[in-house]
Amino acid sequence: MDKIRRASHAGSWYTDNPNKLSEELDEWLSAAGLAKSSDVRGIIAPHAGYSYSGRAAAYAFGNIDPANISRVFLLGPSHHHYTLKCALSRATLYKTPIGDLPIDLEVNEELKATGKFELMDLHVDEAEHSMEMHLPFLAKIFQGYPIKIVPILVGALNAENEAMYGRLLAKYVDDPSNFFSVSSDFCHWGARFNYMHHDKKHGAIYKSIEALDRMGMEIIETGDPDAFKQYLLKTDNTICGRHPISVFLHMLKNSSTKIKIQFLRYEQSSQCKTTRDSSVSYASAAAKIDA
């Protein structure tokens, strides 16, 4: 008997109309105009409502060649449930309006057996949006391909545990049938986010935000998790997926497959010009085999 995680944010964060959703995804993927590449082994993509970040996210998902992939690991931050660990789903199936994605129960059991993972209750799973916002894109791209998913909710990890989970998951990077979908928005700026850093040398607030984000993106592209940690300590940039990104960087560092991250798109939900404004940044990247 399947234990089902509903598409709990359909109808609010994105349309629950299958035809409309399918059309929107097709339109965004087509507008990104990217060639699919079997060398792309992972992505970093945003997780806001599709009216805000769907277009930007397509620049990550549009790189995926579904042909040889049988499993997608999802790494998403926890917005509501506080944990110092990573958590696995108790569900056996994740629903989307355009097709359902079964959990890889074998890999779930393998990870559970390490003793390092919690199990999240269904209400925690359904309350979290960070991984769900990747699911319709995955369902669209893998239509007709039998893939399974491994959702991993990444808690408020310290540096030591980010490295530990990175080492533990690194072996999965070396299997070319595995793919990695890492969920993160970038700077959340404004009084409502309690973050109002403005380096005036860059001019307007939104330009300062972009400079701050791009500094972080460049560090992520170096693949150095310690440099990324230092950047976060220095700037306090409100990158909500800092922990999933850090775990992913440690995974790449500890795998024998050489993979390089490259950012392909950067957007902001709006341009902040005064301290009354607020915005969220969205950045999309592909992690590609470095020949």
C-alpha positions in Angstrom: 0.0 0.0 0.0 1.5 3.3 -1.1 2.0 6.0 1.5 1.4 9.2 -0.6 2.8 12.7 -0.2 0.2 15.0 -1.8 1.2 17.9 -4.0 0.4 20.1 -1.1 1.4 23.4 -2.7 -0.4 22.8 -6.0 -3.2 25.4 -6.4 -1.3 28.0 -4.5 2.5 28.1 -5.3 1.8 26.7 -8.8 -1.2 25.7 -10.8 -3.0 22.4 -10.0 -4.4 22.3 -13.6 -2.3 19.6 -15.3 -2.6 21.0 -18.8 -1.8 24.6 -17.8 1.2 23.4 -15.7 2.5 21.3 -18.5 2.2 24.2 -20.9 4.0 26.6 -18.5 6.8 24.2 -18.0 7.2 23.6 -21.7 7.2 27.4 -22.3 9.9 28.1 -19.7 12.1 25.2 -20.8 11.8 26.2 -24.4 12.5 29.9 -23.6 15.7 28.8 -21.8 16.8 27.2 -25.1 19.4 24.8 -23.6 20.8 21.7 -25.1 20.4 18.6 -23.0 23.6 17.1 -21.9 24.4 13.6 -20.5 27.4 15.2 -18.8 25.1 17.2 -16.5 24.9 15.2 -13.3 23.2 17.7 -11.0 21.6 21.2 -10.7 21.0 23.9 -8.2 17.6 25.6 -8.7 15.2 27.9 -6.8 12.0 26.9 -5.0 9.8 29.9 -5.0 6.3 30.1 -6.4 6.5 29.5 -10.2 5.2 33.0 -11.0 8.4 34.2 -9.3 11.1 31.6 -10.1 9.7 29.1 -12.7 11.4 30.9 -15.6 14.8 31.0 -13.8 14.5 27.3 -12.6 14.1 26.2 -16.3 17.7 27.3 -16.8 18.8 24.5 -14.5 16.2 21.8 -15.4 16.6 22.4 -19.1 20.1 20.9 -19.0 18.9 17.4 -18.0 19.2 14.5 -20.5 16.8 11.9 -19.0 18.1 9.0 -21.1 20.5 7.3 -18.7 19.2 8.5 -15.3 17.3 6.1 -13.1 17.4 7.9 -9.8 17.2 11.6 -8.6 18.4 12.6 -5.2 16.6 15.8 -3.9 18.4 17.9 -1.3 16.2 20.6 0.1 16.4 22.9 3.2 13.9 22.7 6.0 11.9 25.9 6.4 9.5 24.8 9.2 10.9 21.7 10.9 13.9 22.2 13.1 16.5 19.4 13.0 20.2 19.2 13.3 20.3 16.2 11.0 19.1 15.1 7.5 15.7 13.5 7.2 14.3 10.9 4.9 10.7 10.6 3.7 8.2 8.0 5.1 6.2 8.3 1.9 6.5 5.8 -0.9 5.2 8.1 -3.6 5.3 11.9 -4.3 2.4 13.2 -6.3 2.5 16.0 -8.9 -0.4 17.2 -11.1 1.4 15.9 -14.1 2.7 12.5 -12.9 3.8 10.7 -9.8 7.3 10.0 -8.7 8.0 6.8 -6.6 10.6 6.9 -3.8 13.5 4.6 -4.2 12.8 2.5 -1.1 16.0 0.4 -1.5 18.3 3.5 -1.3 16.1 4.9 1.5 16.7 1.8 3.5 20.4 1.9 2.7 20.6 5.5 4.0 18.4 4.7 7.0 20.8 1.8 8.0 23.7 4.3 8.4 21.9 5.6 11.6 22.6 9.2 10.5 19.2 10.1 9.2 15.9 10.9 10.8 12.5 10.0 9.3 10.2 12.9 8.7 6.5 12.6 9.4 4.1 13.1 6.4 2.8 16.4 7.8 6.4 17.7 8.0 7.0 16.4 4.4 3.9 18.1 3.1 4.5 21.4 4.9 7.9 21.8 3.2 8.0 23.3 -0.2 11.7 23.3 -1.1 11.7 19.9 -2.7 8.1 19.9 -4.0 8.8 22.9 -6.2 11.4 20.8 -8.1 9.0 17.9 -8.7 6.8 19.1 -11.6 9.9 20.0 -13.5 11.3 16.5 -12.9 8.0 14.9 -13.7 7.9 16.8 -17.0 11.5 16.1 -18.0 11.4 12.4 -17.1 8.0 11.7 -18.7 8.2 8.3 -20.2 11.3 7.4 -18.2 11.1 5.1 -15.2 12.9 7.2 -12.5 12.7 7.0 -8.7 13.5 9.8 -6.3 15.4 10.0 -3.0 14.2 13.1 -1.1 16.6 14.3 1.7 15.5 17.2 3.9 18.7 18.9 5.0 18.5 20.4 8.5 20.5 23.1 10.3 23.8 21.2 10.0 27.0 22.4 11.5 30.1 22.4 9.3 31.2 19.0 10.7 27.9 17.3 9.8 27.8 18.9 6.3 31.1 17.3 5.6 30.0 14.0 7.2 26.8 13.8 5.0 28.9 14.8 2.0 31.3 11.9 2.5 28.4 9.5 3.1 26.6 10.5 -0.1 29.7 10.9 -2.3 29.6 7.3 -3.5 26.2 8.0 -5.2 27.9 10.7 -7.3 30.2 8.0 -8.9 27.1 6.1 -10.3 26.3 7.9 -13.6 22.6 6.7 -13.3 22.2 9.1 -10.3 21.2 12.7 -10.6 21.1 15.5 -7.9 18.6 18.3 -7.6 19.7 20.8 -5.0 17.1 23.3 -3.9 17.9 26.9 -2.9 16.9 30.5 -3.3 19.6 33.2 -2.9 19.5 36.5 -1.0 16.3 37.3 0.9 16.5 41.1 1.3 14.4 43.5 3.3 13.0 44.2 6.8 10.7 41.2 6.6 13.8 39.0 6.2 15.8 40.9 8.8 18.6 41.4 6.3 19.4 44.7 4.8 23.0 44.6 3.8 23.8 47.4 1.3 27.3 48.0 0.0 26.9 51.5 -1.5 30.0 51.1 -3.7 27.7 49.0 -6.0 25.1 51.8 -6.3 21.4 50.9 -5.9 20.4 48.3 -3.3 19.5 45.7 -6.0 22.9 46.0 -7.6 24.6 45.5 -4.1 22.4 42.4 -3.7 23.5 41.0 -7.1 27.2 41.7 -6.3 26.7 39.8 -3.0 25.0 36.9 -4.6 27.4 36.7 -7.5 30.3 36.6 -5.1 28.7 33.5 -3.5 27.9 31.9 -6.8 31.6 32.3 -7.9 32.7 30.6 -4.7 30.2 27.8 -5.2 31.7 27.4 -8.8 35.1 26.8 -7.3 33.7 23.7 -5.5 35.3 24.6 -2.2 32.9 24.0 0.7 35.2 25.7 3.2 35.4 28.9 1.1 31.6 28.9 0.9 31.3 28.5 4.7 33.7 31.5 5.1 31.7 33.6 2.7 28.5 32.9 4.6 30.2 33.7 8.0 31.5 37.0 6.5 28.4 38.2 4.7 25.5 36.4 6.5 23.8 36.2 3.1 20.4 34.7 3.5 20.8 31.8 1.1 18.1 29.4 2.5 19.6 26.4 0.8 23.1 27.0 2.3 23.1 23.6 4.0 22.0 21.5 0.9 24.5 23.4 -1.2 27.3 22.8 1.3 26.5 19.0 1.5 26.5 18.9 -2.3 29.9 20.6 -2.4 31.3 18.1 0.0 29.8 15.2 -2.0 31.6 16.5 -5.2 34.8 17.0 -3.3 34.7 13.4 -2.0 33.7 11.7 -5.2 36.1 10.4 -7.8 34.1 11.9 -10.6 35.3 15.4 -11.4 32.3 17.6 -11.6 32.2 21.4 -12.0 29.3 23.7 -11.1 28.4 26.6 -13.5 25.7 29.2 -12.9 23.6 29.9 -16.0 20.9 32.3 -14.8 20.4 34.9 -12.1 17.2 36.9 -11.4 15.5 38.9 -8.6 11.8 38.9 -7.7 11.9 42.7 -7.8 14.5 45.5 -7.8 15.0 47.0 -4.3 15.7 50.7 -4.4 14.6 51.8 -0.9 14.7 50.2 2.5 10.9 49.7 2.3 11.4 47.2 -0.6 12.1 43.5 -0.4 13.2 40.8 -2.8 14.4 37.2 -3.2 17.1 36.2 -5.6 17.0 33.1 -7.8 20.1 31.4 -9.3 20.2 28.3 -11.5 23.3 26.2 -12.0 24.3 22.9 -13.8 26.9 20.5 -12.3 28.7 19.0 -15.2 31.4 16.4 -15.7 34.7 18.3 -16.0 36.5 16.6 -18.9 
